[in-house]
Amino acid sequence: MKSKYAYKKRKKRVGRGIGSGHGKTCCRGTKGQYSRSGSSVTPGFEGGQTTFIRRLPKRGFNNTAFRKRIEIVNVDILSSLNEKEITPSLLRERGIIKGRYDGIKVLGNGNIDKSITVYADYFSENAQKKIEAAGGKAVVVSRATDASSEAKE
């Protein structure tokens, strides 16, 4: 007869005496680095020799530190907000945009049936046409111009 716990794999209990079969060395073998506690080795560690990735020459240029992070918002999301004016701060407040970003781009995926004014850094042609066809406005707001206008005042 099967036990009612047959479907569940039991946790290996090590260090519980000779009779358990997992006593004394607790399934770690004898001596060596992996028999000691705290013996985890980071991925890519090659026993002390210079790792493969460090042996390869550095070539080219990596742009990740300088790339622009553009957040994308579609027209159908904007129409579901039930607001007359949609600003970047409103999008952040509603949780549509999160984290760090260098700009917001509105794309034309979906439909819009009401007149709204949208403030963003970039608009696709399709999105701009859809917003204006519904009687709204697509206003381009650049962060660089905002910063320079504040500095002049």
Secondary structure by P-SEA (a helix, b strand, c coil): ccccccccccccccccccccccccccccccccccccccccccccccccccccccccccccccccccccbbbbbcaaaaaacccccccaaaaaaaccccccccbbbbbccccccbbbbbbcccccaaaaaaaaaacbbbbbbbaaaaaaaaaac
